[in-house]
Amino acid sequence: MSSPTTSPFTSSSPTDLVMVGRDLIFTSKVIGTARALGFAGVTAAGPQRGLELIRQHAPRLVVLDLTCPEVDHPETLAALAAAALPSARVVAFGPHVEGDLLRSAQQAGCNPVLPRSRFTARLPEWLVEWLGTPRSTPDANPTRATPS
């Protein structure tokens, strides 16, 4: 079983994606989809670990789940975006009914900021658009955990 702050979906290749969120099913879906497309990704269950992973891996994409309790503060959003920008795209998603939270993410530098339903509906398309060409060969079994 993986630790609470990192995903078992790690790779020895460069990391394309860092996702910050606590919803294990959803983070697994995002990282699993990325792997199926040939991208490497890791997850962090909170912003502090997210900052560490962004600094360690210099990913091309950072995805922030605004429903993660510690991520929903403007200062935290700004710190995460500042750590990743300008070398990475920072994307945030959250509940469509939380307009202030979505605006805070946009003001922090996240672009785009999407309702969760829209993010989910086009996830594979978004990942290819944001990440471009995969650095590795797609994993034939994206749900399989790779030992760290």
ZALODO-908538 format. One record per residue (C-alpha): residue number from 1; x negated, y, z negated. Coordinates in pm, 1 decimal. Layout:
REM ZALODO-908538
PT; NUM; X; Y; Z
...
This chain:
REM ZALODO-908538
PT; 1; 0.0; 0.0; 0.0
PT; 2; -121.4; 351.1; 73.3
PT; 3; -200.9; 614.2; -185.3
PT; 4; 66.9; 877.1; -246.7
PT; 5; -129.9; 1149.6; -68.7
PT; 6; -250.1; 986.2; 250.2
PT; 7; -94.8; 766.0; 510.5
PT; 8; -212.5; 416.6; 599.1
PT; 9; -205.0; 539.9; 960.4
PT; 10; -566.4; 648.8; 963.5
PT; 11; -822.4; 595.0; 1232.1
PT; 12; -1197.2; 619.5; 1270.8
PT; 13; -1139.2; 839.6; 1577.6
PT; 14; -1095.7; 1217.1; 1549.0
PT; 15; -769.9; 1320.5; 1385.9
PT; 16; -529.1; 1499.5; 1616.8
PT; 17; -252.3; 1558.7; 1365.4
PT; 18; -217.7; 1639.1; 995.1
PT; 19; 135.9; 1622.3; 858.1
PT; 20; 227.4; 1766.6; 519.2
PT; 21; 544.8; 1615.8; 374.3
PT; 22; 678.4; 1378.1; 111.0
PT; 23; 952.4; 1195.0; 300.3
PT; 24; 770.9; 865.2; 357.7
PT; 25; 1015.1; 738.3; 618.1
PT; 26; 999.7; 1059.4; 819.0
PT; 27; 622.2; 1103.3; 793.3
PT; 28; 581.8; 741.7; 905.2
PT; 29; 808.9; 814.3; 1201.6
PT; 30; 605.2; 1118.0; 1306.4
PT; 31; 266.4; 949.3; 1262.7
PT; 32; 395.1; 625.6; 1419.8
PT; 33; 523.1; 814.7; 1723.5
PT; 34; 191.9; 997.5; 1752.4
PT; 35; 2.0; 668.3; 1738.0
PT; 36; 228.1; 511.9; 2000.0
PT; 37; 135.5; 803.1; 2227.5
PT; 38; -236.6; 756.2; 2159.1
PT; 39; -294.3; 1026.1; 1896.9
PT; 40; -453.2; 980.1; 1553.7
PT; 41; -287.4; 1132.1; 1247.9
PT; 42; -288.5; 1147.8; 871.2
PT; 43; -34.8; 1266.5; 616.0
PT; 44; -56.7; 1457.6; 291.4
PT; 45; 216.2; 1446.4; 27.5
PT; 46; 147.5; 1802.6; -80.2
PT; 47; -15.5; 2126.8; 27.5
PT; 48; -340.3; 2088.1; -168.9
PT; 49; -416.8; 1755.3; -3.1
PT; 50; -297.3; 1905.5; 325.0
PT; 51; -556.2; 2183.0; 295.4
PT; 52; -827.6; 1924.4; 226.0
PT; 53; -729.4; 1716.8; 529.9
PT; 54; -707.9; 2022.3; 757.5
PT; 55; -1057.8; 2127.1; 653.0
PT; 56; -1194.4; 1772.6; 677.3
PT; 57; -1044.5; 1675.9; 1014.0
PT; 58; -996.3; 2006.5; 1204.9
PT; 59; -683.3; 1869.1; 1374.8
PT; 60; -527.5; 2008.3; 1690.1
PT; 61; -181.5; 2005.7; 1529.8
PT; 62; -53.2; 2061.8; 1176.2
PT; 63; 309.8; 1971.6; 1102.7
PT; 64; 473.2; 2111.6; 789.0
PT; 65; 791.6; 1963.5; 643.0
PT; 66; 959.9; 2259.1; 474.5
PT; 67; 1164.0; 2025.7; 252.8
PT; 68; 845.5; 1931.1; 66.8
PT; 69; 889.7; 2122.2; -262.8
PT; 70; 543.6; 2275.7; -277.4
PT; 71; 534.1; 2372.6; 90.8
PT; 72; 840.4; 2597.5; 74.0
PT; 73; 662.3; 2896.3; -87.0
PT; 74; 549.7; 3183.1; 141.8
PT; 75; 199.0; 3189.3; -12.2
PT; 76; 155.7; 2816.5; 42.3
PT; 77; 277.2; 2839.3; 401.0
PT; 78; 34.2; 3123.1; 465.4
PT; 79; -258.3; 2928.7; 313.3
PT; 80; -185.7; 2617.8; 520.9
PT; 81; -145.9; 2818.8; 840.8
PT; 82; -463.1; 3019.3; 772.1
PT; 83; -664.0; 2699.1; 718.8
PT; 84; -551.9; 2560.5; 1054.9
PT; 85; -533.1; 2868.5; 1277.2
PT; 86; -656.4; 2958.2; 1533.8
PT; 87; -797.1; 2618.1; 1633.3
PT; 88; -476.1; 2423.2; 1566.1
PT; 89; -110.9; 2477.3; 1638.7
PT; 90; 95.2; 2488.9; 1319.0
PT; 91; 452.2; 2365.6; 1351.0
PT; 92; 715.0; 2368.7; 1077.7
PT; 93; 1057.5; 2212.7; 1055.1
PT; 94; 1332.7; 2221.7; 796.8
PT; 95; 1706.4; 2233.9; 737.1
PT; 96; 1890.3; 2462.2; 979.7
PT; 97; 2088.7; 2609.9; 689.2
PT; 98; 1769.9; 2744.9; 526.0
PT; 99; 1726.1; 3053.1; 744.4
PT; 100; 1506.2; 3241.5; 495.2
PT; 101; 1272.9; 2944.5; 463.4
PT; 102; 1245.8; 2905.0; 840.8
PT; 103; 1171.9; 3278.3; 876.5
PT; 104; 903.9; 3256.0; 604.1
PT; 105; 731.9; 2979.0; 798.2
PT; 106; 742.5; 3185.8; 1115.1
PT; 107; 600.2; 3489.8; 934.0
PT; 108; 318.6; 3269.9; 799.1
PT; 109; 209.8; 3185.5; 1154.2
PT; 110; 396.8; 2863.2; 1224.2
PT; 111; 503.4; 2843.3; 1586.3
PT; 112; 742.9; 2696.4; 1657.7
PT; 113; 965.2; 2666.2; 1352.9
PT; 114; 1241.9; 2420.2; 1427.6
PT; 115; 1549.7; 2276.0; 1262.0
PT; 116; 1473.1; 1917.2; 1162.6
PT; 117; 1737.3; 1777.2; 1399.2
PT; 118; 1581.7; 1950.4; 1700.9
PT; 119; 1229.1; 1846.6; 1597.0
PT; 120; 1341.2; 1484.5; 1564.7
PT; 121; 1542.4; 1475.7; 1886.9
PT; 122; 1243.1; 1567.2; 2103.3
PT; 123; 954.7; 1439.9; 1888.9
PT; 124; 765.7; 1244.1; 2159.1
PT; 125; 801.1; 1531.1; 2408.4
PT; 126; 690.0; 1787.8; 2151.5
PT; 127; 382.9; 1585.0; 2054.0
PT; 128; 267.2; 1552.3; 2414.8
PT; 129; 335.3; 1922.0; 2477.7
PT; 130; 147.2; 2032.1; 2165.0
PT; 131; -138.3; 1780.5; 2173.6
PT; 132; -190.4; 1729.0; 2544.8
PT; 133; -393.0; 1429.0; 2652.8
PT; 134; -450.9; 1160.5; 2388.3
PT; 135; -811.8; 1103.7; 2279.7
PT; 136; -754.3; 730.3; 2234.9
PT; 137; -565.6; 438.0; 2384.0
PT; 138; -205.7; 411.1; 2260.6
PT; 139; -150.3; 163.4; 1980.3
PT; 140; 68.0; -122.8; 2098.8
PT; 141; 219.0; -153.8; 1749.5
PT; 142; 266.1; 197.2; 1604.1
PT; 143; 422.1; 74.7; 1279.9
PT; 144; 125.6; -142.6; 1185.5
PT; 145; -83.3; 3.6; 905.8
PT; 146; -456.6; 19.0; 960.2
PT; 147; -660.7; -32.9; 642.7
PT; 148; -850.1; 277.2; 530.6
